[in-house]
């Protein structure tokens, strides 16, 4: 690890240790209009590669909707996961 990387790592460690009340936001303008905000713009979950066996008709249905069938599978599974999590908390 080079000197700059070590310094950056040390600075990040120090920032993580700060409480929110200790952070100086005086040079950051206040955002008043959130109309153009994009949720999850910078969130990129870690992806894992795997082999999955699906019924042929289910796979055909997903592929018939156009490109991105793997993304659709992920969205369907995430919705099921979050729905189950919400039901458990209720």
C-alpha positions in Angstrom: 0.0 0.0 0.0 1.5 3.3 -1.0 1.8 6.4 1.2 -1.3 8.2 -0.2 -3.5 5.1 0.2 -2.4 4.7 3.8 -3.2 8.3 4.5 -6.6 8.0 2.9 -7.3 4.9 4.9 -6.3 6.6 8.1 -8.5 9.6 7.3 -11.5 7.4 6.5 -11.0 5.5 9.8 -11.0 8.9 11.6 -14.1 10.0 9.8 -16.0 6.8 10.6 -15.2 7.3 14.3 -16.8 10.8 14.4 -20.3 11.3 15.8 -22.8 13.1 13.5 -22.8 16.0 15.9 -19.0 16.4 15.5 -19.1 16.8 11.7 -18.8 20.3 10.4 -21.3 20.9 7.6 -20.8 24.7 7.4 -19.3 24.6 3.9 -22.1 22.4 2.5 -25.1 24.2 1.2 -28.5 23.2 2.6 -30.6 21.2 0.1 -34.2 22.5 0.1 -35.5 21.0 -3.1 -35.3 17.2 -3.3 -37.5 16.8 -6.5 -34.6 15.7 -8.6 -33.1 13.3 -6.0 -32.5 9.7 -7.0 -32.8 7.0 -4.4 -30.0 4.5 -4.5 -28.0 6.3 -7.1 -24.7 5.4 -5.5 -25.8 2.1 -3.8 -24.3 -0.9 -5.5 -24.8 -4.1 -3.6 -22.2 -6.8 -3.9 -23.2 -9.4 -6.5 -22.5 -13.1 -6.2 -22.4 -15.4 -9.2 -24.3 -18.6 -8.9 -26.0 -21.3 -10.9 -29.8 -21.6 -10.4 -32.3 -24.0 -11.9 -35.6 -22.5 -12.9 -38.7 -24.0 -14.5 -38.5 -23.5 -18.3 -41.8 -21.6 -18.5 -40.7 -19.2 -15.7 -37.4 -18.5 -17.5 -39.2 -18.0 -20.8 -41.6 -15.5 -19.2 -38.7 -13.5 -17.7 -36.8 -13.5 -21.0 -39.9 -12.6 -23.0 -39.9 -9.2 -21.2 -36.7 -8.2 -22.9 -33.1 -7.7 -21.8 -32.3 -7.8 -18.1 -34.0 -11.0 -17.0 -31.4 -11.6 -14.3 -32.0 -8.1 -12.9 -35.7 -8.9 -12.9 -35.1 -12.1 -11.0 -33.1 -10.2 -8.4 -35.9 -7.5 -8.1 -38.5 -10.2 -7.6 -36.4 -12.0 -5.0 -35.6 -8.7 -3.2 -39.3 -7.7 -3.1 -40.2 -11.2 -1.6 -37.4 -10.8 0.9 -38.4 -7.3 2.0 -42.1 -8.3 2.1 -41.3 -11.2 4.4 -39.1 -8.9 6.6 -42.0 -6.4 6.9 -44.5 -9.1 7.8 -42.1 -10.4 10.5 -41.7 -7.0 12.1 -45.5 -6.3 12.1 
